[in-house]
Amino acid sequence: MASILAVDDSASMRQMVSFTLKGGGYQVIEAVDGVDALSKAKGQSVNLVITDVNMPNMDGIALIKELRALPAYKFTPILMLTTESSGDKKQLGKSAGATGWIVKPFNPDQLLATVKKVIG
């Protein structure tokens, strides 16, 4: 079973992402911000990271850069989940190493379809 690290400072958003992914047959590890996510990512390997962009302590862009610096996460797909649909943020995410982008509020079927496309 593929495991996914879901990172969001909003508990309700984490629950929604987690519920959707578990319904799709994935194992989900939740993290409350980039710092939490980084320590969880270092303790185990996951098949995919889905991260919010705007978070306290360490935002999604910084988290992506930190993960890409780890050998185990050089090629792990990372999706950004955010309300920001501006081209600037997308560009920042891409240059940090993000694989793709999901705009909130997301459609559960669309989220699962995107995840399937990225990790099968």
Secondary structure, 3 states (H helix, E strand, C coil): CCEEEEECCCHHHHHHHHHHHHHCCCEEEEECCHHHHHHHHHHCCCCEEEEECCCCCCCHHHHHHHHHCCHHHCCCCEEEEECCCCHHHHHHHHHHCCCEEEECCCCHHHHHHHHHHHHC
